[in-house]
Amino acid sequence: MHPEIDRITRRIERRSQATRCAYLVRIHKAAASGPSRVGLSCSNLAHGIAALGESEKKALTGSSVPNIGIVSAYNDMLSAHQPFEAYPALIRKAAAEQGATAQFAGGVPAMCDGVTQGQDGMDLSLFSRDVIAMSTAIALSHNMFDGALCLGVCDKIVPGLLIGALSFGHLPAVFVPAGPMISGLPNKEKARIREEYAAGRVGRAELLAAESASYHSPGTCTFYGTANSNQMLMEFMGLQLPGGSFVNPDTELRRQLTAEAVRALLGITDLGDNYIPLAEIVSEKAIVNAIVGLLATGGSTNHTLHLTAIAKAAGVMIDWSDFADLSAVVPLLARIYPNGLADVNHFHAAGGLGFTIRQLLEAGFLHNDVRTIRGDGLEHFCNEPELSDGRIRWRATPFESLDEDILRPVDNPFDTEGGLRVVEGNLGRAIVKVSAVEEQYYSITAPARVFASQAEFTDAFNAGALEQDFVAVLPCQGPAANGMPELHKLTPYLGVLQNRGFKVALLTDGRMSGASGKVLSAIQVTPEALHGGVIGKVRDGDMITIDANDGIAAVVNSDDDPLDRPEQNYNLDHNHVGLGRELFAAFRARVSGAEEGASSLGGVT
């Protein structure tokens, strides 16, 4: 192992010793009782099998036939999840061919940040992760299943499914993707038209035409945001079939991969000789592997929240220093939009995740001594699927990149670091992602311009009031204030100003997501404004330094100490009603800080 990877892993293991032990004790106790439905009363079991055919009923009255629980995020408004409509029938058929049964255990909500960007509904986005986790728990709570297939793709959905499934960590679980849509309008052209619209040089019709040419068919959006970062993480953690993340929907290979996921799950239940429960896969080393994968591919900053919450659900305690310390040594091997021009289809064709995992394994950046759904060892994930006589066959992924403009080996990386850094100072702590930022913009000292919302910022831009160097400060965008929405709407406007020669940056306790790009952004500031964070005390004209090189986020050259300023009395009522936001008051009241995963769930360890 690379010595720094080993050191950080050991640090996490020491920090997590008590919580991980408590989690595993609970999970082993649940596993000791054997197949769940054996403990059900006759009335319980009769309810659980009432809708099945006679042969399935007979099979499930015993303890030797495995029963799969399907938990799905299907809806037909989200392009990424629309393909899941056909999956339950395919899964049942594949299970029956193996002498097993499968039941649709439950659905979980799936909302799209692409639809809600800049809209009030975005205030529910992060909290939907916790709702999905609870919905997953409800689906599996019937205690009828020997394993779970989790069907999900996008931003909060996969983390929520995994957090919920970890409460049933005695069960094996396999994650099943749907794949990305085929490539549409090139990402560089899409970004150009967005900036042209922000600058007022093209109209809404041209913008809509470009967006529709980018997001045009069933499947996941093809840029490397949180959704596709999710798929990468599931492979790096050994929870999804090797090489299956970026196979397009509605292809025979995609259908056969779904059937193969059924066979993989049936091979690791406690009814056989190769029992591999979810709790043993999601270990400290698996979490480190996930962070390394995130850094090596330039993945979404949202996972500084989601991976923290996932790890906690498995009794593993990580923080942003772990991300930053790993980032300092993990090389950047991929350039995928917004960190480059290619999309995930191009990345997959160049060698994809299998090539990336092999490179990192051979260089000692990944732990190979982990459990996966394919057995012991992450080396299984250096393979990719192909069709042979209508069935899946596994072959080695390319040993050389097929396009070094997109994907490179460890000895010739795009950068020697992963590009995720922590900045801190009298403003608190924040995340900065520099992998898409030019080095000349890594540091800024400029006056603050404070805005209450994205709309207030865009109004100022349209009025010509932002033609200067400045740091845009958006407080009260944290989880307790309004659910921590993404502020992606700001990106094209800040990009336009930077193109005009101004030094600009963003400082916020909100999120920016994996779609953030070329403008320096210190995000997820903690403590957040509503909890007394200094970001809520910043005034127009305060000089702000954000320095990604020296790790600084501070108010400087102020006439007074911003820490001593009185707390603001924010009236956020307008953020708490409408579009269902009033239903989430309990979430806002108990949510943890950003560095603790921004979670409202309790009792996960």
C-alpha positions in Angstrom: 0.0 0.0 0.0 1.0 3.6 -0.6 2.2 4.7 2.9 -0.1 7.7 3.1 -3.2 5.6 2.1 -2.3 3.1 4.8 -1.8 5.8 7.4 -5.1 7.5 6.7 -6.9 4.1 6.7 -5.4 3.2 10.1 -6.5 6.6 11.4 -10.1 6.0 10.3 -10.0 2.5 11.8 -8.9 3.8 15.2 -11.4 6.6 15.2 -14.2 4.2 14.2 -13.3 1.3 16.5 -16.2 1.7 19.0 -18.9 2.7 16.4 -17.9 0.0 13.9 -17.8 -2.7 16.6 -21.3 -1.6 17.8 -22.7 -1.7 14.3 -21.3 -5.2 13.5 -22.5 -6.6 16.8 -26.0 -5.5 15.9 -25.8 -6.8 12.4 -24.3 -10.2 13.5 -27.2 -10.5 15.9 -29.7 -10.0 13.1 -27.9 -12.6 11.0 -27.9 -15.2 13.7 -31.6 -15.9 13.3 -31.3 -17.3 9.8 -33.7 -16.6 6.9 -35.9 -13.8 8.0 -39.3 -15.2 7.1 -38.7 -18.4 9.2 -39.5 -16.3 12.3 -42.7 -14.9 11.0 -46.0 -16.2 12.3 -48.3 -18.1 9.9 -50.5 -15.0 9.7 -47.5 -12.8 8.9 -46.2 -15.1 6.2 -49.7 -15.6 4.7 -49.9 -11.8 4.2 -46.5 -11.7 2.7 -47.1 -14.4 0.1 -50.8 -13.9 -0.6 -50.4 -12.3 -4.1 -47.9 -15.0 -5.3 -48.6 -18.0 -7.5 -49.1 -21.4 -5.9 -45.6 -22.7 -6.7 -44.0 -19.5 -5.2 -46.2 -19.8 -2.1 -45.1 -23.3 -1.6 -41.4 -22.4 -2.1 -41.5 -19.6 0.5 -43.2 -21.6 3.2 -39.8 -23.3 3.7 -36.4 -21.9 4.4 -34.3 -23.2 1.4 -35.5 -21.1 -1.5 -34.0 -17.5 -1.5 -36.4 -14.6 -1.9 -35.1 -11.3 -3.4 -36.5 -8.0 -2.3 -36.5 -5.4 -5.1 -36.2 -1.8 -4.0 -36.6 0.6 -6.9 -36.4 4.3 -7.6 -38.4 4.0 -10.8 -40.3 6.9 -12.2 -40.8 7.9 -15.8 -40.1 11.6 -15.4 -36.4 11.1 -14.6 -34.5 10.0 -17.7 -32.0 8.0 -15.5 -34.8 6.0 -13.8 -37.3 5.5 -16.6 -35.5 2.3 -17.8 -36.2 0.7 -14.4 -39.9 0.2 -15.4 -39.0 -3.1 -17.1 -36.6 -4.4 -14.5 -38.9 -6.1 -12.0 -40.3 -8.5 -14.6 -36.8 -9.2 -15.8 -35.6 -9.8 -12.3 -38.4 -12.2 -11.4 -37.7 -14.2 -14.6 -34.0 -14.4 -13.9 -34.7 -15.5 -10.3 -37.1 -18.1 -11.3 -34.5 -19.6 -13.7 -32.3 -20.0 -10.7 -35.1 -21.7 -8.6 -35.6 -18.5 -6.5 -38.3 -15.9 -6.1 -38.3 -12.1 -6.2 -40.8 -9.6 -4.8 -41.1 -5.9 -5.4 -40.5 -4.8 -1.8 -41.0 -1.1 -2.3 -40.4 2.1 -4.2 -38.4 5.1 -3.1 -38.9 8.7 -4.2 -36.4 10.0 -6.8 -36.2 13.7 -7.6 -34.1 15.4 -10.2 -31.8 18.3 -9.3 -31.7 19.1 -13.0 -35.4 19.9 -12.9 -35.4 21.8 -9.6 -32.1 23.8 -10.0 -32.9 27.4 -8.9 -36.4 26.4 -8.0 -38.1 26.1 -4.6 -38.3 22.3 -4.9 -34.4 22.2 -4.7 -34.8 22.8 -0.9 -36.1 19.3 -0.6 -33.3 17.7 -2.6 -30.7 16.9 0.1 -33.4 15.8 2.6 -34.7 13.3 0.0 -31.6 11.2 0.7 -32.8 10.6 4.2 -36.4 10.0 3.0 -35.0 7.4 0.6 -33.0 5.7 3.3 -36.2 5.5 5.5 -38.2 4.3 2.5 -35.6 1.5 1.9 -35.9 0.5 5.5 -39.7 0.3 5.3 -39.4 -1.8 2.1 -37.1 -4.3 3.8 -38.9 -4.2 7.2 -41.3 -7.0 6.3 -38.4 -9.4 7.0 -39.3 -11.6 4.0 -36.0 -11.4 2.1 -32.7 -13.2 1.8 -31.1 -10.3 -0.2 -31.9 -7.0 -1.8 -31.5 -5.6 -5.3 -31.3 -1.8 -5.1 -32.3 0.0 -8.3 -31.1 3.6 -8.4 -28.8 6.0 -10.2 -29.0 9.7 -9.4 -27.8 12.1 -6.8 -29.4 11.4 -3.5 -31.0 8.1 -4.5 -28.0 5.7 -4.4 -26.6 7.1 -1.1 -30.1 6.9 0.4 -30.6 3.3 -0.8 -27.3 2.3 0.6 -27.8 4.0 4.0 -31.2 2.3 4.3 -29.8 -1.1 3.2 -27.0 -0.8 5.8 -29.6 -1.0 8.5 -30.2 -4.5 7.1 -26.5 -5.1 6.7 -27.0 -8.8 7.5 -28.5 -9.2 4.1 -26.4 -9.2 0.9 -27.2 -6.4 -1.4 -26.4 -5.7 -5.1 -26.9 -2.3 -6.7 -28.3 -2.3 -10.2 -27.9 0.7 -12.5 -29.7 1.7 -15.7 -26.8 3.3 -17.6 -26.2 6.7 -19.3 -28.0 8.0 -22.3 -26.0 8.1 -25.5 -24.0 11.2 -26.1 -25.7 14.4 -27.3 -24.7 18.0 -27.7 -21.0 18.3 -26.8 -20.5 19.6 -23.2 -18.3 22.4 -24.3 -21.0 23.7 -26.6 -23.6 23.3 -23.9 -21.5 25.3 -21.5 -20.9 28.0 -24.1 -24.6 28.5 -24.8 -25.3 28.7 -21.1 -22.8 31.5 -20.8 -24.1 33.2 -23.9 -27.6 33.1 -22.4 -26.3 34.5 -19.1 -24.7 37.3 -21.0 -27.9 38.1 -22.9 -26.5 37.2 -26.3 -28.9 34.4 -27.0 -32.5 33.9 -25.9 -34.5 31.2 -24.1 -35.4 29.3 -27.3 -31.7 28.8 -28.2 -30.9 27.8 -24.6 -33.8 25.3 -24.5 -32.7 23.8 -27.8 -29.2 23.3 -26.5 -30.4 21.8 -23.2 -32.7 19.4 -25.0 -29.9 18.3 -27.3 -27.9 17.5 -24.2 -30.6 15.7 -22.2 -32.4 13.9 -24.9 -33.3 10.3 -24.1 -33.7 7.7 -21.4 -30.6 7.2 -19.3 -28.4 9.1 -17.0 -27.1 12.6 -17.9 -23.7 12.1 -19.4 -21.6 14.7 -17.6 -19.7 13.5 -14.5 -21.9 14.9 -11.8 -23.2 13.2 -8.7 -25.2 10.6 -10.5 -22.3 9.1 -12.5 -20.0 9.6 -9.5 -22.5 7.4 -7.6 -22.1 4.6 -10.2 -18.3 4.9 -9.9 -18.5 4.6 -6.1 -20.6 1.4 -6.3 -18.0 -0.3 -8.4 -15.1 0.9 -6.3 -16.9 -0.4 -3.2 -17.6 -3.7 -4.8 -21.4 -3.3 -4.7 -22.2 -3.2 -8.4 -21.2 -5.6 -11.2 -17.7 -4.8 -12.7 -17.9 -2.6 -15.8 -21.6 -2.2 -15.7 -22.0 1.4 -14.7 -21.8 3.0 -18.1 -23.5 0.5 -20.4 -26.3 2.3 -22.2 -30.0 1.5 -21.5 -32.2 -0.6 -23.8 -29.3 -2.8 -25.0 -28.9 -6.5 -24.8 -25.8 -6.2 -22.7 -27.7 -3.9 -20.2 -30.5 -6.5 -20.0 -28.1 -9.4 -19.4 -26.2 -7.4 -16.8 -29.5 -7.0 -14.8 -30.0 -10.8 -15.0 -26.4 -11.3 -14.0 -27.0 -9.1 -10.9 -29.8 -11.5 -9.8 -27.4 -14.4 -10.2 -24.7 -12.6 -8.3 -27.0 -11.8 -5.4 -28.3 -15.4 -5.2 -24.8 -16.6 -5.0 -24.0 -14.7 -1.8 -27.1 -15.3 0.4 -26.8 -17.1 3.8 -28.6 -20.1 2.2 -25.4 -21.0 0.4 -21.7 -21.5 1.1 -20.6 -18.0 0.1 -22.5 -15.7 2.4 -21.4 -12.1 1.9 -23.6 -9.6 3.8 -23.6 -6.0 3.0 -22.1 -5.0 6.4 -18.9 -6.9 5.6 -18.5 -5.2 2.2 -18.9 -1.6 3.5 -15.8 -1.5 5.7 -13.3 1.2 6.6 -11.1 0.0 3.6 -14.0 0.1 1.2 -14.8 3.6 2.3 -11.2 4.6 1.7 -11.4 2.9 -1.8 -14.5 5.0 -2.5 -12.8 8.3 -1.6 -9.8 7.3 -3.7 -12.0 6.6 -6.7 -13.8 9.9 -6.2 -10.5 11.8 -6.2 -8.9 9.9 -9.0 -11.8 10.5 -11.4 -12.6 14.1 -10.3 -16.0 13.2 -8.9 -18.7 15.2 -7.3 -18.2 17.4 -4.2 -21.6 16.2 -3.0 -19.9 13.0 -1.9 -18.1 14.9 0.9 -21.6 14.8 2.4 -22.9 11.5 1.1 -19.9 9.3 1.7 -19.7 10.7 5.2 -23.3 9.7 5.9 -22.9 6.3 4.2 -19.8 5.6 6.3 -21.6 6.6 9.5 -24.4 4.2 8.7 -21.8 1.4 8.7 -20.2 2.6 11.9 -17.2 4.2 10.1 -16.4 7.8 11.0 -14.7 10.0 8.4 -14.3 13.8 8.0 -13.1 16.3 5.4 -9.5 16.1 6.6 -9.5 12.5 5.4 -10.7 13.6 2.0 -8.1 16.4 1.8 -5.2 14.2 3.0 -6.1 11.5 0.5 -6.5 14.1 -2.3 -3.0 15.3 -1.7 -1.5 12.0 -2.8 -4.1 10.4 -5.2 -3.4 11.3 -8.8 -6.1 12.6 -11.1 -6.5 10.1 -13.9 -9.6 11.2 -15.7 -10.9 14.4 -17.4 -14.6 14.1 -17.7 -16.9 17.2 -18.0 -16.9 19.5 -16.1 -13.3 18.7 -15.5 -12.7 18.1 -19.2 -14.6 17.9 -22.5 -15.4 14.2 -22.6 -18.6 12.6 -21.2 -18.9 9.2 -19.4 -19.5 7.4 -22.6 -16.2 8.6 -23.9 -14.6 7.7 -20.6 -16.1 4.2 -20.7 -14.8 3.7 -24.2 -11.3 4.8 -23.3 -11.0 2.0 -20.7 -13.4 3.2 -18.0 -13.5 2.2 -14.4 -11.8 -1.2 -14.9 -8.7 0.5 -16.3 -8.8 3.1 -13.5 -9.1 0.5 -10.7 -6.3 -1.7 -12.1 -4.0 1.4 -12.3 -4.8 2.4 -8.7 -4.5 -1.2 -7.4 -1.1 -1.8 -9.0 0.2 1.5 -7.6 -1.0 0.8 -4.1 -3.7 3.4 -3.9 -6.5 0.9 -3.3 -7.1 -1.8 -0.8 -7.4 -5.2 -2.5 -8.1 -7.0 0.8 -11.8 -6.2 0.8 -15.0 -8.2 0.3 -17.2 -7.5 -2.8 -20.3 -9.0 -4.4 -17.9 -10.9 -6.6 -15.9 -12.4 -3.7 -12.8 -11.3 -1.9 -10.5 -8.8 -3.7 -11.1 -5.6 -5.7 -9.1 -7.2 -8.5 -12.5 -8.7 -9.7 -13.3 -5.1 -10.8 -10.5 -4.9 -13.3 -12.8 -6.9 -15.6 -15.6 -5.9 -17.9 -18.6 -7.7 -19.4 -19.2 -8.8 -22.9 -21.9 -10.9 -24.5 -21.2 -14.5 -25.6 -24.0 -16.6 -26.9 -26.5 -14.4 -25.1 -24.8 -14.6 -21.7 -22.3 -12.5 -19.8 -18.6 -13.4 -20.1 -15.9 -11.4 -18.2 -12.7 -10.2 -19.8 -9.9 -8.0 -18.7 -10.3 -4.3 -19.3 -7.7 -2.6 -21.5 -4.2 -2.5 -20.0 -3.6 0.8 -21.8 -5.8 3.8 -22.1 -7.4 4.1 -25.5 -7.5 7.9 -25.2 -5.1 9.7 -23.0 -6.9 13.0 -23.5 -9.6 11.4 -21.3 -8.0 8.7 -19.2 -4.4 8.3 -18.1 -2.2 5.8 -16.2 -0.8 6.5 -12.8 2.7 7.3 -14.1 1.3 10.0 -16.4 -1.7 11.6 -14.6 -3.4 14.9 -15.4 -2.4 16.0 -12.0 -0.5 14.6 -9.0 -3.4 15.3 -6.7 -7.1 14.7 -6.7 -8.0 18.4 -6.5 -10.3 18.4 -3.5 -9.1 20.7 -0.7 -10.3 22.0 2.7 -10.0 25.7 3.4 -10.5 27.1 6.9 -10.1 30.2 9.0 -12.3 32.6 10.9 -15.1 31.7 8.4 -15.0 28.0 9.5 -14.3 25.1 7.2 -15.2 24.6 3.6 -14.6 22.4 0.6 -12.9 23.6 -2.6 -12.6 21.6 -5.8 -9.8 22.8 -8.0 -9.6 20.1 -10.6 -11.6 22.2 -13.1 -10.1 25.6 -12.0 -7.1 27.1 -13.7 -4.2 27.5 -11.3 -4.2 31.3 -11.6 -7.6 31.4 -9.9 -6.7 29.2 -6.9 -6.5 32.2 -4.7 -8.5 35.5 -4.3 -8.7 38.4 -2.0 -11.6 40.7 -2.9 -14.5 42.5 -1.3 -17.6 40.6 -0.3 -20.9 41.1 -2.1 -23.6 39.5 0.0 -26.7 38.1 -1.5 -29.8 36.5 0.1 -30.5 34.2 -2.9 -29.5 33.2 -6.4 -32.3 35.4 -7.7 -30.9 38.5 -5.9 -27.5 37.7 -7.4 -28.8 37.3 -11.0 -30.8 40.5 -10.6 -27.6 42.4 -9.7 -25.8 40.8 -12.7 -28.5 41.8 -15.1 -28.5 45.3 -13.7 -24.7 45.6 -14.5 -23.9 45.9 -10.8 -21.2 43.2 -10.7 -18.6 44.5 -13.0 -15.8 44.3 -10.4 -13.5 41.9 -8.5 -15.6 40.3 -5.7 -16.4 37.3 -3.7 -20.1 36.4 -3.9 -21.3 35.4 -0.4 -24.5 33.5 -0.1 -25.3 32.6 3.5 -28.3 30.8 4.9 -28.1 28.1 2.3 -27.1 25.4 4.8 -29.0 22.3 5.7 -30.7 23.8 8.8 -31.6 27.0 7.0 -33.3 25.7 3.8 -32.1 22.2 3.1 -28.8 23.1 1.5 -29.8 23.5 -2.2 -27.3 23.4 -5.0 -26.5 26.9 -6.3 -25.5 25.7 -9.8 -27.5 28.6 -11.3 -24.7 30.9 -10.4 -22.1 29.1 -12.4 -22.6 30.6 -15.9 -22.9 34.2 -14.5 -19.7 33.9 -12.5 -18.1 32.3 -15.6 -19.1 35.3 -17.7 -17.6 37.7 -15.2 -14.4 35.7 -15.0 -14.2 35.6 -18.8 -14.4 39.4 -18.8 -11.3 39.6 -16.7 -12.7 40.0 -13.2 -11.4 38.0 -10.3 -14.5 36.3 -8.8 -15.3 33.5 -6.4 -18.2 32.0 -4.4 -18.5 31.5 -0.7 -21.5 29.7 0.6 -22.9 27.3 3.2 -24.9 25.7 0.3 -23.8 23.2 -2.3 -22.5 23.4 -5.8 -22.5 19.7 -6.9 -20.4 17.7 -9.3 -21.5 20.1 -12.1 -19.5 23.0 -10.6 -16.7 24.1 -12.8 -14.0 26.7 -13.5 -14.8 29.4 -10.8 -13.2 29.1 -7.4 -15.9 28.1 -4.9 -15.6 27.6 -1.2 -18.8 25.6 -0.5 -20.6 23.8 2.3 -19.2 26.2 4.9 -19.5 24.9 8.4 -20.7 26.1 10.8 -23.5 27.4 8.7 -25.0 30.9 9.1 -28.1 29.7 10.9 -25.9 28.1 13.6 -23.8 31.1 14.3 -21.3 30.7 11.5 -19.3 33.8 10.6 -20.5 33.5 7.0 -23.7 34.9 8.3 -21.9 37.9 9.7 -20.1 39.0 6.6 -21.0 42.4 5.3 -20.7 44.0 1.9 -17.2 45.3 1.5 -15.5 42.9 3.9 -12.2 41.7 2.4 -12.4 37.9 1.9 -9.5 35.6 1.2 -10.1 32.2 -0.3 -6.7 30.5 -0.9 -6.8 26.9 -2.0 -3.0 26.8 -2.0 -2.6 27.7 1.7 -6.0 26.3 2.8 -7.4 29.7 4.0 -11.0 31.0 4.1 -11.1 34.1 6.1 -12.4 37.7 6.5 -9.2 39.8 6.4 -8.4 43.5 7.0 -11.6 44.1 8.8 -12.1 47.0 11.2 -13.5 44.6 13.8 -13.3 40.9 14.5 -16.2 39.2 12.6 -16.4 36.6 15.3 -17.5 39.3 17.7 -20.3 40.6 15.5 -23.8 39.9 16.7 -25.7 37.1 15.1 -28.2 38.0 12.5 -31.9 37.3 13.1 -32.7 35.7 9.8 -36.4 35.3 8.8 -36.5 32.2 6.6 -40.2 31.7 6.7 -40.3 32.1 2.9 -38.0 29.1 2.5 -40.1 26.9 4.7 -43.5 26.8 3.1 -44.7 25.8 -0.4 -44.0 22.8 -2.6 -44.0 20.5 0.5 -41.2 22.3 2.4 -43.4 22.8 5.4 -43.4 19.0 5.9 -39.6 19.0 6.5 -39.4 21.2 9.6 -38.3 18.3 11.7 -35.5 17.5 9.3 -34.3 21.1 9.4 -34.5 21.2 13.2 -32.3 18.1 13.7 -30.0 18.0 10.7 -26.3 17.6 11.4 -23.6 19.9 10.0 -22.2 19.5 6.5 -19.0 17.8 7.7 -21.1 15.3 9.6 -22.9 14.4 6.4 -25.9 16.8 6.7 -28.1 14.0 8.0 -31.3 14.2 9.9 -31.2 10.4 10.7 -30.5 9.2 14.2 -29.4 5.8 15.6 -27.6 4.7 12.5 -24.6 3.4 14.5 
